[in-house]
Every structure is written in C-alpha cells, then in structure tokens.
C-alpha cells in the first residue's frame, strides 16, 4: 500500500507524520527547492517494533541543539534538530529518544549511552600502535530509568563533547541488560570549532 504526505514550506526545519501499518516498509523523503532547480532524497527501511511484552523498545536517536534547554517531546527536539551528523565539539548536544511498551508494573531499567571511536585509517592505527598519538577509548554514561507506567515515554539528555577528540564516533543508546536489552545507534562526526562549522 502506497501512502503519501506532503507539505509546502520555506522553513529550514519541518516535519511530516504518517500513520502506517505495523509492517516493514520503505520510507522515502524528497525535497525540492521552490524554483525546482535543486532536489534531494533520503530513503530508509522502517521496521515495526518487536512485540515482546517482557522488554521495552526504544526509538531511533534524534540529535538536537541543547544550548537553550532539553526537549520534553518530539516536537521540541525537531524544532532544534541538527541538519546532519557533523557537530562542533563546543556545541551542547541534545540526544532525544522515546521508550515504548512500558506497563504500570514496569521496573527500573538500566540505560547506557556510549560514544565509541570509529577505527581510523591504517596509517593512524599503525602510529598509535607504536605509541604515537592519542589512543581513543569509548566513553560510557550509565543511569537508571523508571518506566513510570506510560506507553510512550519521551527522554532527552545533554552531552558535553568539549573534551572529545575530533573524529568519527558511534553513539549507542542501550535500554536494559542482557538478552532483553534494546538499543539504537547512529554515527556522528565531531569537529573543532570553526567559522561556519555545521550544526
């Protein structure tokens, strides 16, 4: 079944909502400039959440500018969302996600947020093996989160990347432990502060 949503807007940020059946689908977003001379497209497979009453599911990760305040819902996160995965280390990064499937009897779960360096090039790895250059190690933050008995639970946290070495990283969010854990991840590129640095 083909479903379509569209909006005409000149705003730098916008959002479209589609209520779709709970089946694996292909989502496609097309953007066209007002004069029709520039176009862009993004596509991704969208999978339904696992139907397991013994675990909580989580959404994908949405990064936003948290220099003002943390987002309390998806609209607030979208309003300040970054346009790409490249961020300046001087920017206060907000990480937004949603927990799904909790019940009134849901117990407290462990949440971890891990920033793992992506393997650099062969030459850089060789030099670091010889002790030249700084060895990069994962950074992890862990805390406990209560289910609060809500079916949909918006969550957000702010990250300070000022001490992080510029480079490519995997940002992974994990809810729960062991076989019942749910996780979401995305790649980010951390750069030094510079004039015209992308948000």
Helices and strands as residue ranges (DSSP letters): E 25-32, E 39-46, E 57-58, E 62-65, H 74-79, E 86-88, E 92-100, E 109-117, H 122-129, E 139-145, E 152-160, E 167-175, G 178-180, E 182-191
